[in-house]
Amino acid sequence: MGAIDVMFLFIVSLSSFALVAVLSAGVIRYGPRFGLLDTPVARSAHVAPKPLGGGAALAAPYFLCVIWFVASAAISESALAYLGCLFIVVLGFSDDRWQLSSKVRLPVQFIVSLAAVRAIGVDSVDFGFFSLSEPLTLSLLAVLSLVWLCNLTNFMDGIDGIAASQLLVTSLSCVVLLVGLDAAAGESGEHDVVLTLSVVLAASAAGFLLWNWSPASLFMGDAGSGFIGFALGLLALESLVTQRMSVWSWVLLLGVFIADTAVTLLVRIIRGERWYEGHSQHAYQILSRRLNSHPRVVGGVILINICWLLPLAWVAGILPHYGVLFATIGLAPLLLGCYRLGAGRADAGEAPIQLN
């Protein structure tokens, strides 16, 4: 990238950080007046009511940036996908306020995801020993992945700072991979959409963490967690279609969340529990109770992302033909660790730690 690009990204990131920080402060002050308040239940990791709806503040710079890109014609055919992301935020915000049924949420998520996949498109997936290139199958997998990401981030937003930290690290990791891999290929793009949106998401997450780090003063709610999953999913789709990143790099960048939710869900299904009901049996929740700390768990997740998953994602990007191998190497210890912690088991304990 040239100096102009760096200055542009610096201004965008600083503006996004400041906007989210200020808007979040406003939600803390005025949100409860509009019923945006999270009242603790038995499985909650907090004991005092907290302002809810910070996801709207978190998403604001992203959509302002999208509007700018649409107006400048940098986004055209895929504009419908970003409109769908706005629908996901509205859906989540409505759920925060009125507690929508899954019979309402899931159909909307599927419809919006289908529209997004049709708008952006899909690309073949290299499994090493064969390549999946059938468009209908790829589109179905992409839709299922977007819906899963919306819910995955919701499941993992159970302790202070974890979802926003994951957004911060994943977005910054995406920037590192895009810049590094483009440089290795001798390419660069002025005001690149995926790179710019990654920077905006990272800066927005940092601004939100000012209020969401333990002990949190504000929760993002379903509006924020759904937005994080869908926005990262769109970044993945855009980078895959342009063949700038490997799908296995994205699997690795989201490895902690994928491993925890996969093990927890599978174990609950095998044990015959109502897997679709709320619970506090995820590995990160169990660990937070054992350590009696949110920051230590979130810090551990950050270290795993930076020291273990990011290097493997880099190699998977350089050697995409072997990406599935590196993804297996990266996720295997995480899957085993979640299982050993007791993810998905009721006997691992449901009682929350009481930090705030």
Sequence and secondary structure as in RCSB ss.txt:
>XXXX:A:sequence
MGAIDVMFLFIVSLSSFALVAVLSAGVIRYGPRFGLLDTPVARSAHVAPKPLGGGAALAAPYFLCVIWFVASAAI
SESALAYLGCLFIVVLGFSDDRWQLSSKVRLPVQFIVSLAAVRAIGVDSVDFGFFSLSEPLTLSLLAVLSLVWLC
NLTNFMDGIDGIAASQLLVTSLSCVVLLVGLDAAAGESGEHDVVLTLSVVLAASAAGFLLWNWSPASLFMGDAGS
GFIGFALGLLALESLVTQRMSVWSWVLLLGVFIADTAVTLLVRIIRGERWYEGHSQHAYQILSRRLNSHPRVVGG
VILINICWLLPLAWVAGILPHYGVLFATIGLAPLLLGCYRLGAGRADAGEAPIQLN
>XXXX:A:secstr
  HHHHHHHHHHHHHHHHHHHHHHHHHHHHGGGGT EE   TT S SS EE  HHHHHHHHHHHHHHHHHHTTSS
STTHHHHHHHHHHHHHHHHHHHH   HHHHHHHHHHHHHHHHHHH    EE SS EE  HHHHHHHHHHHHHHHH
HHHHHT  STTHHHHHHHHHHHHHHHHHHHHHHHTT   TT HHHHHHHHHHHHHHHHHHHHSSS S   HHHHH
HHHHHHHHHHHHHHHHTTSS HHHHHHHTHHHHHHHHHHHHHHHHTT  TTS    SHHHHHHHHHT SHHHHHH
HHHHIIIIIHHHHHHHHHSGGGHHHHHHHHHHHHHHHHHHHTTT GGG        
